[in-house]
Amino acid sequence: MKKVHPEFAFQSRELEGQIEGTLGDPPNRKNYDMMVQALVSEYANGDGLDDVNMMAFALVDRIRFTDPKGLIREAYDYEGGDPAKVFAMANCDGDDEGRAMYAAICDNHPELARQAIVTAFLYKNQARWEDDDQSLDQLAKDDEGDDDELDETSADDGFTQLFDQDGGERE
């Protein structure tokens, strides 16, 4: 399993949340399809939001990936990379509007489109990658646990109340 750039991991998780939120509970496929269709139409017309997740949302059901290994390699660098190289690793050839959308985003927003394509790929292929463990347990692993202790430079309650004219009592 390959590690990916933390921002790609974040964007992929955000995309998952957006999709689940749009589907709702219980899932309402009609609303979801209307949302995706609206996004696809906007991007196909050369409009649409300059947002990685919205673009990935528009792409996710229409895009086909032709070079998964290459896309995993591209997921290592969020800001860099060659957009044209990524564009060649995927397509939206299933329908005319999907093709028009893909061409428009690649022409009008190359770097954003590169990020959206990689984000959509990571969302659809979650078993192929892993990100850094940001859980509280992992973050606390090297913590020395002395956060609760006052050191010599800390102000205690007696000192801070000198400057509190109400004596610490608030209504």
Backbone as JSON Lines, residues from 0, in Angstrom:
{"i":0,"aa":"M","n":[0.83,-1.18,0.0],"ca":[0.0,0.0,0.0],"c":[0.87,1.24,0.0]}
{"i":1,"aa":"K","n":[0.5,2.21,-0.78],"ca":[1.27,3.44,-0.91],"c":[0.71,4.53,-0.02]}
{"i":2,"aa":"K","n":[1.6,5.33,0.51],"ca":[1.19,6.53,1.25],"c":[0.89,7.62,0.22]}
{"i":3,"aa":"V","n":[-0.08,8.44,0.54],"ca":[-0.43,9.55,-0.33],"c":[-0.24,10.86,0.43]}
{"i":4,"aa":"H","n":[-0.2,11.94,-0.29],"ca":[-0.04,13.25,0.34],"c":[-1.22,13.47,1.3]}
{"i":5,"aa":"P","n":[-0.97,14.02,2.49],"ca":[-2.05,14.21,3.47],"c":[-3.23,15.03,2.94]}
{"i":6,"aa":"E","n":[-2.96,15.99,2.06],"ca":[-4.06,16.8,1.53],"c":[-4.94,15.97,0.59]}
{"i":7,"aa":"F","n":[-4.34,15.07,-0.18],"ca":[-5.15,14.17,-1.01],"c":[-5.99,13.24,-0.14]}
{"i":8,"aa":"A","n":[-5.41,12.75,0.94],"ca":[-6.16,11.88,1.86],"c":[-7.33,12.66,2.45]}
{"i":9,"aa":"F","n":[-7.08,13.88,2.86],"ca":[-8.13,14.72,3.42],"c":[-9.23,14.97,2.39]}
{"i":10,"aa":"Q","n":[-8.85,15.35,1.18],"ca":[-9.83,15.64,0.13],"c":[-10.66,14.4,-0.2]}
{"i":11,"aa":"S","n":[-10.04,13.24,-0.19],"ca":[-10.76,12.0,-0.46],"c":[-11.79,11.71,0.62]}
{"i":12,"aa":"R","n":[-11.41,11.93,1.87],"ca":[-12.36,11.74,2.98],"c":[-13.49,12.77,2.91]}
{"i":13,"aa":"E","n":[-13.15,14.0,2.54],"ca":[-14.17,15.05,2.38],"c":[-15.15,14.69,1.27]}
{"i":14,"aa":"L","n":[-14.63,14.16,0.17],"ca":[-15.49,13.75,-0.94],"c":[-16.45,12.66,-0.48]}
{"i":15,"aa":"E","n":[-15.94,11.71,0.28],"ca":[-16.79,10.65,0.8],"c":[-17.91,11.24,1.66]}
{"i":16,"aa":"G","n":[-17.58,12.2,2.5],"ca":[-18.58,12.84,3.34],"c":[-19.61,13.6,2.52]}
{"i":17,"aa":"Q","n":[-19.17,14.28,1.48],"ca":[-20.1,15.01,0.61],"c":[-21.05,14.06,-0.1]}
{"i":18,"aa":"I","n":[-20.52,12.96,-0.59],"ca":[-21.35,11.99,-1.3],"c":[-22.37,11.38,-0.35]}
{"i":19,"aa":"E","n":[-21.91,10.96,0.83],"ca":[-22.83,10.38,1.81],"c":[-23.88,11.39,2.26]}
{"i":20,"aa":"G","n":[-23.46,12.64,2.45],"ca":[-24.39,13.68,2.86],"c":[-25.43,13.98,1.8]}
{"i":21,"aa":"T","n":[-25.02,13.94,0.54],"ca":[-25.95,14.21,-0.56],"c":[-26.91,13.05,-0.74]}
{"i":22,"aa":"L","n":[-26.4,11.84,-0.59],"ca":[-27.28,10.66,-0.7],"c":[-28.31,10.66,0.43]}
{"i":23,"aa":"G","n":[-27.86,11.01,1.62],"ca":[-28.76,11.05,2.77],"c":[-28.99,9.68,3.37]}
{"i":24,"aa":"D","n":[-29.78,9.67,4.42],"ca":[-30.11,8.42,5.11],"c":[-31.61,8.4,5.36]}
{"i":25,"aa":"P","n":[-32.37,7.57,4.74],"ca":[-31.97,6.55,3.77],"c":[-31.53,7.2,2.45]}
{"i":26,"aa":"P","n":[-30.69,6.5,1.69],"ca":[-30.16,7.05,0.45],"c":[-31.27,7.45,-0.54]}
{"i":27,"aa":"N","n":[-31.13,8.65,-1.07],"ca":[-32.06,9.16,-2.06],"c":[-31.28,9.38,-3.35]}
{"i":28,"aa":"R","n":[-31.27,8.39,-4.19],"ca":[-30.47,8.42,-5.42],"c":[-30.94,9.52,-6.37]}
{"i":29,"aa":"K","n":[-32.22,9.85,-6.36],"ca":[-32.74,10.89,-7.26],"c":[-32.1,12.24,-6.95]}
{"i":30,"aa":"N","n":[-32.05,12.63,-5.68],"ca":[-31.41,13.89,-5.3],"c":[-29.93,13.88,-5.64]}
{"i":31,"aa":"Y","n":[-29.28,12.76,-5.38],"ca":[-27.86,12.62,-5.68],"c":[-27.62,12.8,-7.18]}
{"i":32,"aa":"D","n":[-28.41,12.11,-8.0],"ca":[-28.25,12.2,-9.45],"c":[-28.49,13.63,-9.96]}
{"i":33,"aa":"M","n":[-29.47,14.32,-9.36],"ca":[-29.74,15.71,-9.75],"c":[-28.55,16.61,-9.4]}
{"i":34,"aa":"M","n":[-27.96,16.39,-8.26],"ca":[-26.79,17.19,-7.84],"c":[-25.62,16.95,-8.78]}
{"i":35,"aa":"V","n":[-25.33,15.69,-9.07],"ca":[-24.22,15.36,-9.97],"c":[-24.48,15.94,-11.36]}
{"i":36,"aa":"Q","n":[-25.7,15.8,-11.86],"ca":[-26.03,16.31,-13.18],"c":[-25.85,17.82,-13.25]}
{"i":37,"aa":"A","n":[-26.24,18.52,-12.2],"ca":[-26.06,19.98,-12.16],"c":[-24.57,20.34,-12.2]}
{"i":38,"aa":"L","n":[-23.76,19.62,-11.44],"ca":[-22.32,19.88,-11.43],"c":[-21.7,19.59,-12.79]}
{"i":39,"aa":"V","n":[-22.06,18.46,-13.38],"ca":[-21.52,18.08,-14.69],"c":[-21.88,19.14,-15.72]}
{"i":40,"aa":"S","n":[-23.12,19.59,-15.73],"ca":[-23.56,20.62,-16.68],"c":[-22.77,21.91,-16.5]}
{"i":41,"aa":"E","n":[-22.59,22.33,-15.26],"ca":[-21.83,23.56,-14.98],"c":[-20.4,23.45,-15.5]}
{"i":42,"aa":"Y","n":[-19.74,22.35,-15.17],"ca":[-18.35,22.19,-15.6],"c":[-18.25,22.0,-17.11]}
{"i":43,"aa":"A","n":[-19.2,21.32,-17.72],"ca":[-19.19,21.12,-19.17],"c":[-19.34,22.46,-19.91]}
{"i":44,"aa":"N","n":[-20.06,23.4,-19.31],"ca":[-20.24,24.73,-19.9],"c":[-19.06,25.66,-19.64]}
{"i":45,"aa":"G","n":[-18.05,25.17,-18.95],"ca":[-16.9,26.0,-18.64],"c":[-17.07,26.81,-17.37]}
{"i":46,"aa":"D","n":[-18.15,26.56,-16.65],"ca":[-18.42,27.25,-15.4],"c":[-18.09,26.3,-14.24]}
{"i":47,"aa":"G","n":[-18.75,26.47,-13.14],"ca":[-18.55,25.59,-11.99],"c":[-17.6,26.21,-10.98]}
{"i":48,"aa":"L","n":[-17.68,25.71,-9.79],"ca":[-16.86,26.22,-8.7],"c":[-15.4,25.77,-8.86]}
{"i":49,"aa":"D","n":[-14.5,26.65,-8.47],"ca":[-13.08,26.31,-8.44],"c":[-12.8,25.6,-7.13]}
{"i":50,"aa":"D","n":[-13.3,24.38,-7.02],"ca":[-13.21,23.62,-5.78],"c":[-12.87,22.17,-6.12]}
{"i":51,"aa":"V","n":[-11.82,21.65,-5.51],"ca":[-11.38,20.29,-5.78],"c":[-12.49,19.28,-5.53]}
{"i":52,"aa":"N","n":[-13.17,19.39,-4.39],"ca":[-14.19,18.41,-4.06],"c":[-15.41,18.48,-4.96]}
{"i":53,"aa":"M","n":[-15.85,19.67,-5.31],"ca":[-17.0,19.78,-6.22],"c":[-16.66,19.19,-7.59]}
{"i":54,"aa":"M","n":[-15.44,19.47,-8.05],"ca":[-15.01,18.92,-9.34],"c":[-14.89,17.41,-9.26]}
{"i":55,"aa":"A","n":[-14.32,16.89,-8.18],"ca":[-14.21,15.44,-8.02],"c":[-15.59,14.8,-7.91]}
{"i":56,"aa":"F","n":[-16.51,15.49,-7.24],"ca":[-17.89,15.0,-7.12],"c":[-18.52,14.86,-8.5]}
{"i":57,"aa":"A","n":[-18.31,15.85,-9.36],"ca":[-18.84,15.8,-10.72],"c":[-18.21,14.65,-11.52]}
{"i":58,"aa":"L","n":[-16.95,14.38,-11.26],"ca":[-16.22,13.36,-12.01],"c":[-16.49,11.93,-11.54]}
{"i":59,"aa":"V","n":[-16.71,11.73,-10.27],"ca":[-16.59,10.42,-9.64],"c":[-17.44,9.31,-10.28]}
{"i":60,"aa":"D","n":[-18.62,9.62,-10.76],"ca":[-19.46,8.57,-11.35],"c":[-19.23,8.38,-12.84]}
{"i":61,"aa":"R","n":[-18.55,9.31,-13.48],"ca":[-18.35,9.23,-14.92],"c":[-16.93,8.85,-15.33]}
{"i":62,"aa":"I","n":[-15.98,9.08,-14.47],"ca":[-14.58,8.92,-14.83],"c":[-14.15,7.45,-14.84]}
{"i":63,"aa":"R","n":[-13.27,7.13,-15.76],"ca":[-12.65,5.8,-15.85],"c":[-11.14,6.0,-15.79]}
{"i":64,"aa":"F","n":[-10.48,5.17,-15.01],"ca":[-9.04,5.32,-14.8],"c":[-8.3,4.28,-15.64]}
{"i":65,"aa":"T","n":[-7.36,4.75,-16.45],"ca":[-6.63,3.85,-17.34],"c":[-5.23,3.52,-16.83]}
{"i":66,"aa":"D","n":[-4.74,4.25,-15.83],"ca":[-3.41,3.99,-15.28],"c":[-3.42,4.15,-13.76]}
{"i":67,"aa":"P","n":[-3.99,3.17,-13.04],"ca":[-4.09,3.28,-11.58],"c":[-2.74,3.44,-10.89]}
{"i":68,"aa":"K","n":[-1.71,2.71,-11.34],"ca":[-0.4,2.83,-10.71],"c":[0.17,4.23,-10.88]}
{"i":69,"aa":"G","n":[-0.03,4.81,-12.03],"ca":[0.44,6.17,-12.28],"c":[-0.29,7.18,-11.4]}
{"i":70,"aa":"L","n":[-1.59,6.98,-11.21],"ca":[-2.36,7.89,-10.37],"c":[-1.95,7.79,-8.91]}
{"i":71,"aa":"I","n":[-1.62,6.6,-8.45],"ca":[-1.11,6.45,-7.08],"c":[0.21,7.21,-6.94]}
{"i":72,"aa":"R","n":[1.07,7.12,-7.94],"ca":[2.33,7.87,-7.89],"c":[2.06,9.39,-7.86]}
{"i":73,"aa":"E","n":[1.08,9.83,-8.63],"ca":[0.73,11.26,-8.66],"c":[0.16,11.74,-7.33]}
{"i":74,"aa":"A","n":[-0.42,10.84,-6.56],"ca":[-1.04,11.2,-5.28],"c":[-0.01,11.52,-4.2]}
{"i":75,"aa":"Y","n":[1.24,11.32,-4.5],"ca":[2.3,11.62,-3.54],"c":[2.54,13.13,-3.42]}
{"i":76,"aa":"D","n":[2.27,13.88,-4.49],"ca":[2.55,15.32,-4.52],"c":[1.27,16.08,-4.83]}
{"i":77,"aa":"Y","n":[0.78,16.86,-3.88],"ca":[-0.49,17.56,-4.06],"c":[-0.35,18.78,-4.96]}
{"i":78,"aa":"E","n":[0.65,19.59,-4.73],"ca":[0.81,20.85,-5.47],"c":[1.53,20.7,-6.79]}
{"i":79,"aa":"G","n":[2.42,19.75,-6.9],"ca":[3.21,19.61,-8.11],"c":[2.59,18.63,-9.08]}
{"i":80,"aa":"G","n":[3.41,18.12,-9.94],"ca":[2.93,17.14,-10.9],"c":[2.55,17.78,-12.22]}
{"i":81,"aa":"D","n":[2.43,16.94,-13.22],"ca":[2.12,17.39,-14.57],"c":[0.66,17.1,-14.87]}
{"i":82,"aa":"P","n":[-0.19,18.14,-14.98],"ca":[-1.6,17.9,-15.26],"c":[-1.85,17.07,-16.51]}
{"i":83,"aa":"A","n":[-1.12,17.35,-17.59],"ca":[-1.34,16.62,-18.85],"c":[-1.09,15.12,-18.66]}
{"i":84,"aa":"K","n":[-0.12,14.79,-17.85],"ca":[0.19,13.39,-17.56],"c":[-0.99,12.71,-16.85]}
{"i":85,"aa":"V","n":[-1.58,13.42,-15.88],"ca":[-2.73,12.88,-15.15],"c":[-3.94,12.78,-16.08]}
{"i":86,"aa":"F","n":[-4.15,13.78,-16.93],"ca":[-5.29,13.76,-17.85],"c":[-5.25,12.53,-18.74]}
{"i":87,"aa":"A","n":[-4.06,12.08,-19.1],"ca":[-3.91,10.91,-19.97],"c":[-4.17,9.6,-19.22]}
{"i":88,"aa":"M","n":[-4.23,9.65,-17.9],"ca":[-4.44,8.44,-17.08],"c":[-5.91,8.17,-16.79]}
{"i":89,"aa":"A","n":[-6.8,9.01,-17.32],"ca":[-8.23,8.85,-17.06],"c":[-9.02,9.43,-18.23]}
{"i":90,"aa":"N","n":[-10.31,9.12,-18.27],"ca":[-11.18,9.71,-19.28],"c":[-12.63,9.63,-18.81]}
{"i":91,"aa":"C","n":[-13.48,10.35,-19.51],"ca":[-14.93,10.33,-19.27],"c":[-15.61,10.07,-20.61]}
{"i":92,"aa":"D","n":[-15.29,8.95,-21.22],"ca":[-15.78,8.66,-22.57],"c":[-17.15,8.01,-22.61]}
{"i":93,"aa":"G","n":[-17.81,7.85,-21.47],"ca":[-19.09,7.15,-21.43],"c":[-20.25,7.89,-22.07]}
{"i":94,"aa":"D","n":[-20.22,9.24,-22.05],"ca":[-21.3,10.02,-22.65],"c":[-20.75,11.36,-23.12]}
{"i":95,"aa":"D","n":[-21.51,12.05,-23.98],"ca":[-21.05,13.31,-24.55],"c":[-20.85,14.4,-23.5]}
{"i":96,"aa":"E","n":[-21.78,14.51,-22.56],"ca":[-21.66,15.54,-21.55],"c":[-20.46,15.28,-20.63]}
{"i":97,"aa":"G","n":[-20.21,14.02,-20.32],"ca":[-19.03,13.67,-19.52],"c":[-17.75,14.02,-20.25]}
{"i":98,"aa":"R","n":[-17.71,13.73,-21.55],"ca":[-16.54,14.07,-22.37],"c":[-16.33,15.59,-22.41]}
{"i":99,"aa":"A","n":[-17.44,16.33,-22.58],"ca":[-17.36,17.79,-22.63],"c":[-16.88,18.35,-21.29]}
{"i":100,"aa":"M","n":[-17.39,17.79,-20.2],"ca":[-16.97,18.23,-18.87],"c":[-15.47,17.99,-18.68]}
{"i":101,"aa":"Y","n":[-15.01,16.8,-19.03],"ca":[-13.61,16.44,-18.84],"c":[-12.71,17.38,-19.65]}
{"i":102,"aa":"A","n":[-13.08,17.63,-20.89],"ca":[-12.29,18.53,-21.74],"c":[-12.29,19.95,-21.17]}
{"i":103,"aa":"A","n":[-13.45,20.42,-20.7],"ca":[-13.55,21.78,-20.17],"c":[-12.72,21.96,-18.91]}
{"i":104,"aa":"I","n":[-12.8,21.01,-17.98],"ca":[-12.03,21.19,-16.74],"c":[-10.53,21.07,-16.99]}
{"i":105,"aa":"C","n":[-10.16,20.2,-17.92],"ca":[-8.73,20.05,-18.24],"c":[-8.19,21.31,-18.91]}
{"i":106,"aa":"D","n":[-9.02,21.95,-19.75],"ca":[-8.59,23.16,-20.44],"c":[-8.63,24.39,-19.53]}
{"i":107,"aa":"N","n":[-9.7,24.53,-18.75],"ca":[-9.92,25.75,-17.98],"c":[-9.25,25.77,-16.61]}
{"i":108,"aa":"H","n":[-9.08,24.61,-16.0],"ca":[-8.53,24.53,-14.63],"c":[-7.56,23.35,-14.53]}
{"i":109,"aa":"P","n":[-6.45,23.39,-15.25],"ca":[-5.58,22.2,-15.3],"c":[-5.09,21.68,-13.95]}
{"i":110,"aa":"E","n":[-4.58,22.56,-13.08],"ca":[-4.05,22.08,-11.8],"c":[-5.17,21.58,-10.9]}
{"i":111,"aa":"L","n":[-6.27,22.3,-10.85],"ca":[-7.42,21.89,-10.05],"c":[-7.99,20.57,-10.58]}
{"i":112,"aa":"A","n":[-8.05,20.44,-11.9],"ca":[-8.54,19.2,-12.51],"c":[-7.63,18.03,-12.16]}
{"i":113,"aa":"R","n":[-6.32,18.27,-12.17],"ca":[-5.37,17.2,-11.78],"c":[-5.66,16.74,-10.37]}
{"i":114,"aa":"Q","n":[-5.86,17.68,-9.46],"ca":[-6.13,17.33,-8.07],"c":[-7.48,16.63,-7.94]}
{"i":115,"aa":"A","n":[-8.48,17.08,-8.68],"ca":[-9.81,16.46,-8.62],"c":[-9.8,15.04,-9.17]}
{"i":116,"aa":"I","n":[-9.06,14.81,-10.24],"ca":[-8.97,13.47,-10.82],"c":[-8.31,12.52,-9.83]}
{"i":117,"aa":"V","n":[-7.2,12.95,-9.23],"ca":[-6.51,12.1,-8.25],"c":[-7.4,11.88,-7.04]}
{"i":118,"aa":"T","n":[-8.12,12.91,-6.58],"ca":[-9.02,12.77,-5.44],"c":[-10.12,11.76,-5.75]}
{"i":119,"aa":"A","n":[-10.73,11.86,-6.93],"ca":[-11.77,10.91,-7.33],"c":[-11.21,9.49,-7.4]}
{"i":120,"aa":"F","n":[-9.99,9.36,-7.91],"ca":[-9.35,8.04,-7.97],"c":[-9.16,7.47,-6.57]}
{"i":121,"aa":"L","n":[-8.64,8.27,-5.66],"ca":[-8.41,7.79,-4.29],"c":[-9.71,7.41,-3.61]}
{"i":122,"aa":"Y","n":[-10.76,8.19,-3.83],"ca":[-12.06,7.86,-3.25],"c":[-12.57,6.52,-3.76]}
{"i":123,"aa":"K","n":[-12.41,6.27,-5.05],"ca":[-12.92,5.04,-5.64],"c":[-12.01,3.84,-5.41]}
{"i":124,"aa":"N","n":[-10.79,4.07,-4.95],"ca":[-9.81,3.0,-4.76],"c":[-9.16,3.08,-3.38]}
{"i":125,"aa":"Q","n":[-9.99,3.08,-2.35],"ca":[-9.48,3.3,-0.99],"c":[-8.58,2.18,-0.49]}
{"i":126,"aa":"A","n":[-8.69,1.0,-1.06],"ca":[-7.87,-0.12,-0.6],"c":[-6.44,-0.04,-1.16]}
{"i":127,"aa":"R","n":[-6.18,0.84,-2.1],"ca":[-4.86,0.94,-2.73],"c":[-3.9,1.88,-2.01]}
{"i":128,"aa":"W","n":[-4.38,2.63,-1.02],"ca":[-3.53,3.63,-0.41],"c":[-3.81,3.75,1.08]}
{"i":129,"aa":"E","n":[-2.89,4.43,1.75],"ca":[-3.08,4.72,3.17],"c":[-2.52,6.11,3.44]}
{"i":130,"aa":"D","n":[-3.02,6.73,4.47],"ca":[-2.48,8.03,4.85],"c":[-1.9,7.92,6.25]}
{"i":131,"aa":"D","n":[-1.27,9.0,6.67],"ca":[-0.68,9.01,8.0],"c":[-1.76,8.87,9.06]}
{"i":132,"aa":"D","n":[-1.45,8.12,10.09],"ca":[-2.38,7.94,11.2],"c":[-2.43,9.23,12.02]}
{"i":133,"aa":"Q","n":[-3.56,9.9,11.98],"ca":[-3.73,11.15,12.71],"c":[-4.66,10.98,13.91]}
{"i":134,"aa":"S","n":[-4.85,9.74,14.35],"ca":[-5.74,9.48,15.48],"c":[-5.14,10.08,16.76]}
{"i":135,"aa":"L","n":[-5.99,10.32,17.73],"ca":[-5.5,10.87,19.0],"c":[-4.5,9.94,19.67]}
{"i":136,"aa":"D","n":[-4.73,8.64,19.55],"ca":[-3.79,7.69,20.15],"c":[-2.41,7.82,19.52]}
{"i":137,"aa":"Q","n":[-2.36,7.95,18.2],"ca":[-1.08,8.07,17.51],"c":[-0.42,9.41,17.84]}
{"i":138,"aa":"L","n":[-1.21,10.47,17.87],"ca":[-0.64,11.79,18.17],"c":[-0.13,11.87,19.6]}
{"i":139,"aa":"A","n":[-0.76,11.16,20.52],"ca":[-0.35,11.17,21.93],"c":[0.79,10.2,22.21]}
{"i":140,"aa":"K","n":[1.16,9.41,21.23],"ca":[2.18,8.37,21.42],"c":[3.49,8.93,22.0]}
{"i":141,"aa":"D","n":[3.96,10.05,21.45],"ca":[5.22,10.62,21.92],"c":[5.02,11.77,22.91]}
{"i":142,"aa":"D","n":[3.8,11.96,23.35],"ca":[3.51,13.03,24.31],"c":[4.06,12.64,25.68]}
{"i":143,"aa":"E","n":[4.72,13.57,26.31],"ca":[5.31,13.29,27.61],"c":[4.32,13.42,28.75]}
{"i":144,"aa":"G","n":[3.13,13.93,28.47],"ca":[2.08,13.98,29.48],"c":[2.23,15.04,30.53]}
{"i":145,"aa":"D","n":[3.05,16.04,30.3],"ca":[3.25,17.06,31.31],"c":[2.45,18.34,31.03]}
{"i":146,"aa":"D","n":[1.44,18.25,30.2],"ca":[0.65,19.43,29.85],"c":[-0.13,19.98,31.04]}
{"i":147,"aa":"D","n":[-0.51,19.14,31.98],"ca":[-1.33,19.57,33.1],"c":[-0.53,20.23,34.22]}
{"i":148,"aa":"E","n":[0.75,20.02,34.24],"ca":[1.58,20.57,35.3],"c":[1.94,22.02,34.98]}
{"i":149,"aa":"L","n":[1.91,22.86,36.01],"ca":[2.33,24.25,35.84],"c":[3.85,24.32,35.94]}
{"i":150,"aa":"D","n":[4.46,25.04,35.02],"ca":[5.9,25.23,35.16],"c":[6.14,26.6,35.82]}
{"i":151,"aa":"E","n":[7.38,26.96,35.98],"ca":[7.72,28.18,36.71],"c":[7.25,29.45,36.0]}
{"i":152,"aa":"T","n":[7.01,29.39,34.71],"ca":[6.62,30.59,33.97],"c":[5.11,30.72,33.82]}
{"i":153,"aa":"S","n":[4.35,29.77,34.29],"ca":[2.89,29.81,34.15],"c":[2.28,30.7,35.22]}
{"i":154,"aa":"A","n":[1.17,31.33,34.85],"ca":[0.44,32.16,35.82],"c":[-0.61,31.31,36.5]}
{"i":155,"aa":"D","n":[-0.64,31.36,37.84],"ca":[-1.67,30.6,38.56],"c":[-2.89,31.5,38.78]}
{"i":156,"aa":"D","n":[-3.95,30.96,39.36],"ca":[-5.19,31.69,39.55],"c":[-5.0,32.92,40.44]}
{"i":157,"aa":"G","n":[-4.16,32.83,41.48],"ca":[-3.93,33.97,42.36],"c":[-3.37,35.16,41.61]}
{"i":158,"aa":"F","n":[-2.45,34.91,40.72],"ca":[-1.83,35.98,39.95],"c":[-2.82,36.59,38.96]}
{"i":159,"aa":"T","n":[-3.56,35.76,38.27],"ca":[-4.5,36.29,37.26],"c":[-5.64,37.04,37.89]}
{"i":160,"aa":"Q","n":[-6.02,36.71,39.13],"ca":[-7.11,37.42,39.78],"c":[-6.7,38.82,40.24]}
{"i":161,"aa":"L","n":[-5.4,39.1,40.32],"ca":[-4.95,40.45,40.64],"c":[-5.45,41.45,39.61]}
{"i":162,"aa":"F","n":[-5.6,41.0,38.37],"ca":[-6.0,41.88,37.29],"c":[-7.48,41.79,36.97]}
{"i":163,"aa":"D","n":[-8.19,40.94,37.7],"ca":[-9.62,40.75,37.48],"c":[-10.38,41.57,38.51]}
{"i":164,"aa":"Q","n":[-10.95,42.67,38.09],"ca":[-11.58,43.59,39.03],"c":[-12.84,43.01,39.67]}
{"i":165,"aa":"D","n":[-13.47,42.06,39.05],"ca":[-14.67,41.44,39.61],"c":[-14.34,40.3,40.54]}
{"i":166,"aa":"G","n":[-13.07,40.02,40.72],"ca":[-12.67,38.94,41.61],"c":[-12.98,37.57,41.07]}
{"i":167,"aa":"G","n":[-13.07,37.47,39.77],"ca":[-13.3,36.16,39.17],"c":[-14.76,35.76,39.08]}
{"i":168,"aa":"E","n":[-15.65,36.58,39.65],"ca":[-17.07,36.22,39.62],"c":[-17.74,36.94,38.46]}
{"i":169,"aa":"R","n":[-18.43,36.18,37.64],"ca":[-19.12,36.72,36.48],"c":[-20.58,36.31,36.55]}
{"i":170,"aa":"E","n":[-21.41,37.11,35.97],"ca":[-22.84,36.77,35.94],"c":[-23.2,36.2,34.6]}
